[in-house]
Each structure stands twice: as C-alpha cells, then as structure tokens.
C-alpha cells in the first residue's frame, strides 16, 4: 500500500477549497478520523473541514466507525456532496484498529490523524501539507496544536488539564521546534504514510497509552517530530476534575498490556528510581490535605499548577489508574508527561 513519497508542487492558498473534489489521480493528504458513537461531535468536526483554506491541495477524509450503533453513518453521508469523504465500519476492536484500517485505506503519501471531537481550524490541512513538503524525509512527523474550543466555558482546571500534562502537555513545547516522543498525541498528528506503515502502525493489543507506545517505538527508528502551533484544532469537550479521574479509572484495565511492551518496561524502570519513589511517597502522605483542597478543583478560582498536578496525581493517576490496574505491584507513574 505504500507509495513512493514525492514532493508535489503546490501554489500558495488564495481561496477556499472546492469541496467537490474527485478521488481520481494523486492526492496530497489523507485525514483519518476514528469514531465510536459520537455522531454529534463528528458532525461538528466535518463541518470544520467544509471551511478549509487549502487552496489546490487534493485531500480525502476517511472516517472509520469502531462499532458505532448511533447515527454516525447517516451523519457522514450528509457531507458526501460537500467533502471528499469515505466511510468504513468495523466491529468494535478499539481505536488503534480503527486507525490502522484508515491507514490501509489511505490513498496519499501523507496521513493526518484527527480525533472526532477536534474541530480543524481553516489552515489545518495547509499547515500539515506545507510541513511535509518542506520536510520530505520519511521520518519527519508533525504534531499540531489542540486547544479548547472558544465556544466552551473553560475552567482553570481545564486549562491546566489541556496544557500542562494531565490530558496534553502543549505548554511544555515550543512551536517550530523538535518535540520529545512522549508528546506524540494522535489527536492532531501527521506522518508519511510509508514510514508509519513500515512500522506496523498502531499496536492493536493496547487500549490505553497506544500513542505513547507508538512514539517510543518510532523514536527508536529515527522519528523526527516537530510541534507547530499554527496547525491548530479545537477540542470540543469539557471535563470536570471528577470526570478526568473517571476517565483514567476506565482506562486502568488496559494498563497491564501496556506494561508488557518495551515502552511500558522503560516506564517501570524509570519509576523504580529512588527520586520518583520519594516524590510518590510525599504525594500519598499529602492525601488528607488534598482531600480538603479537592472541592476547589472545579471552581473559577485559579490554583497554582503545582496544586492541580498534586490533585491529579493523587486522585487520578494514583488512586484511579495505577492502583486499580496493578494492585500495588508496580510503581505508579503519571499517564502523561
């Protein structure tokens, strides 16, 4: 399925893309969106692709339903006359399997992965395509920026959660500069199709931390990932502190499988360091004090980033994620950098 990557000539975008694009001929980029029972969010995301300023770039959308039982198919069909979209469906096998299905079906030398709740900014496609035109090496990967949708009410906790390491850690990155593979987030990420396919795509045995494992694996074979803030997407979700904890609790059952991978073993080795154990002991000893602070987590009172991190580490990472999954048999570790 892997074609030779070529540097297609492109003129600077001057007008909005014509969405009545044909699939015949070479394409510049394939956007892959896995989804499961989130048709309302998916519709917002597809509407965002109707507003792309991508000039004469030729692109396709691949929506992969992972066992959806809602109206996802009907939602996608509503856009058939406005977007170059293809729809695939599979029995529920997980997001990694859905992404790999999209990867196999992609018809272009570049694949862009986007989550179904991330609304693309008008320049998203153009920025990803420009990066790969300027960086033709197969190992070059672009991480785009995801921030909360301006339509949402953003609490101080949500800002921390999306910027400082709870969900994402974008505030730790510099636009235009290399990004550590720990920050490989598949919510807005593009590869050369050949490079990702050559390495087997996503690990389908994993239900959590699959992007962390992929970043570790690709970094061992020369991946060069950069972060670009202009490749922007808007996350249309809200989280309370309790919902963030519940999210990790749901994912805890998938942790043992991750710990069997090379990336998981490396994480355990890092967690065994005495400095980490001392820090973890300190957080656990702070439990009673953190119980008193917890009601403030979802207020409009901004707390220091260190307090949010302590709260999240104790109530989410320690109590909801690592402890249920490991029964205390391994050292806990933050699920995001």
N, C-alpha and C positions, 0 to 999 in steps of 0.2 A: 504493500500500500504506500510505501514511502517513495515519493518522487524526489528528484534532484532539486535542491533549492537554487533558485535563480533570482537575481536582482531585477525585478520588473521595474520598468520605467514608470514614474508617476509624476503627474503635474500637481502643483500646489492646489489644494482645495479652494474653489472660488464660489461654490454654490452648494446647496443641499443636494444630497444624493437622490437619484431617482430610484425609488424602491421597486420598480417593476423590472428587476434585474433577471437575466436569464442565467441558467446554470451552465450552458454550453461554454466551452473554452476554458482558459486558465482562470483561476481565482487567486486573489491576493491573500485572503484570510478566511478562516472558518471559526465562528463563535459557537462554543459548545456550552449548553445550559442544561444541567441535570435538574430534575424536579420531582417532587412527590407530594401530591395533594395540596398544592398551594396555588390554585388557578388564579385567585385574585391578585396575589403578588406577582405571579408570572405575567399577567396582563399588563401591569404597570411597567415591568421590565421591557416587554415587547413594544409598548408604546414609546419607550425611550429610544428604541432602535429606529423608530419612524422619524426621529428628529436628528439623525446623524449628519454631520457636516463632513462627509468622507470623500467628496469630490468624485473622481472617476475610479476610485478603488472598487474592485469587484469582490464581494464577500457573500457569505452564506451563514445562515443561522441553523444550528442543529439543536433541537430540543429533545431531550431523552427523558421519558417518563419512567421512573423506577417504581413500577407497581401502583401508579395512581388510580384511584377509584372515583375521583371527583370529575369536574368538567375540564380538565387540562387539555384534552384533545380538542374539544369544541372551542376552547379559548384560542389555541394556536391556529385553528382553521379560520378564525375570524380575521387573521392577518395574512392569509395566503395571497391576497391581491395587493398587499402593501409591502410585504417583506419577502426576501428570498429564503423562506423558512422550510425546513424539513422536520418531520416529527417521527420519532421512533419510540416504541414502547417495549418494556421487558417486564417479566415477573420481578417482584421486589428482591433485588440482590445487593443493594447498597449503592452509595453514591460513587464509590470507586469503580464498580462495574459499569454504572451508567456513563461515567466519564470515558472509560475505555471504549464503550460502544460508540460514543461520539467521535473518539479519536480514530477508530477504524473506519468510520463513515466519512471522515473529513476529506474534502477534495482539493485542499490548498496546502501550500508549503508551510503555513503558519497556523497554529491553533491558539485561540484565546478562550480560556475558561472563565466563566462568569456564573455567580450564583443566581438563583431565580428571584432573590429579593434585593438584588443590586441593580439599580436603575442607571444606565450608562449616561454619562454626560455627552453633549453633542460631538465632542472631539475624541471620544474614547477610541473608536476604531482607527482614526487617522493617526493618533499618537502611537498606538501599538504597531501599526504598519510602518510608520516612519522609523521607529526604533530598529525594527528588523531589517529595513532597507539599509540603514546606516551601520548596522552591526550584523554582517552576513554570516559570521561564524556560527556553526551549528549549535555550539554550547551556550550562545547568548540567550538569556531569558529576561523578560521584562515583568516586574511586579508593579502593578498600578496601585493607585491610592483609593481606599474606600473610607468614606466618612458618612456620618448620619445624614439622612435626607433633611433638607431645610423645612420640609412640611411637618416634621415631627417635633414634639416637645422634648428637648434634650436635658436631662438632669445632670448635675455634676458627676454622679456615679457613672452614667452612660458615657460621658466624655472620657473619663478615666478608663472605662472598660474597653472602649474602642480605640484608644490612643496609646495606652501605657502598659499593655501586656496581658490584661485579663482575657479579652477576645482577640484583639490585634495589638501590635506594638509599633504603629507607624510613627509615633513621635520620636522613636529612637533612630529613625532613618533619615538620611539626607537625600533630597531629590537629585537625581543625576549621578549618584554615587553607588558603588557596589553595596549589596545587601547580603548579610550573613544568611546562609541557607536555613537557619532556624526561623527566619521570617518568610518562608515560602508559604503564601496564603493563596489557595486556589480560587478565591472569590473574585480575583481580577488579575489574571496571570497568563502570559503568552509564551509559547515555545516554538521552535522549529519542529514541525511535525516529525521529521526524520529522527531528530535527537530523542524526543520523548518515546517514539515507537521503538527505537533501537534498544531502549532500556526497559521495555515491557510495560510502559505506562504506570498506572496506579496499582498498588498492592491490594488485590480484591479480598484478601483474607482479613483486612483491617476494617473496622467500623469507626475507629477514632484515631486521631493523630496520623492519618494516612498522608497528609501533606507534609508533616514533619519527617516521616519516614522517606517520602519521595525526595525531599530536599537533601537529606543526609546521603541517600543513595546516589543522586545525580552529582552532588558535590565531589564525590569520590572519583568521578569520571570527567572532571573538568568544567562543570557548570559555572557559568559566569552570569550571575543575576544582578541586575540593576533595578533601582527603585525610581519611578518617575511620578511625581505628584500630579502632573498635567493629565496623565492617563487616569481619569477620575470616574468613580462610580459612587452612587448614593445608596447607602444601606437603608432600606425601608423596613426597619424593625425597631421595636422598643424592648428594653429589658429593665426590670426591677432587680434589686440585689437578690431577692429570693429566686427569681426566675433564672438568674445567672448561676446560682448554686444548684438549682434543679436541673439545669442543662448538663452540668458536669456529673451530677448523680446518674442521669440517664445514660451517660457515656461510659460510666465506670465499668460496665460489664465487658467492654471491648478492650480494656487496658491490658489484661494478661496476654492477649495475642500480640499486641504491640511490643511488649517487653521481650518477646521471643525473637524479634528482628534485631539486626545489627544496630539500628538506631536506638532501640529500646535498651539493649545491653550497654550501649555507650551512656545512655541517660542514667541507668542504675549505677554504673561505675562512677559517674560524676557525683551522684547523690551520696555515695559512700564516703566522700571526703569529710574529714572531721569538721571543717569550717561550715559545711552545709548542715551537718547534724547539730552543731551548736546553735545555728540560726533557727533550725526547726524546733529544737527544744525550747528556745526563747519564745517562739510564736505560740507553741502549745501552752506554755506557762502563762501566757497573757490571756488565755481564754476567758476567765471571769471578767477581766476589764473590757475585752472585746464584746462580750455579751451586753454590757451597758451601752456601748457605742453603737451597736448594730442598728437600733431604730433610726439613727441619723443618716444611714447609708442612702436612703431614697428621698431625703429632703432636699430642698433647694439651697441648703447651707453647704457651701463647698468645703470639703475636708482635705487636709494635706494628702498628696498622692501616697505617701508612706502609710497613712491610715487605711486608705482604700486597699492598698496592697496587703496589709496585715489582715484586714477583714476577709478579703477574698481568699488569701492563702489558708486561713484557719477554717472558715465556714465552707468554702467551695473546694479548694484543692485538697486539703487535708481530710475534712470530715465527709465530703460528698463524693470525691473522686478516687483518691488513692486508698483511703482506708476501707471503703466497701469492696473495692476490687481486689485488694491484696491481703486483707485481714491482718495487716501489720507485718507481713512477711518481708516487705521491701521498704526501702526508704522512700518517703514521699517526695514529689517534685512538682513544681509548677507546670501546668499543662501548656503554657505558652511562655515564650522568652520574656 
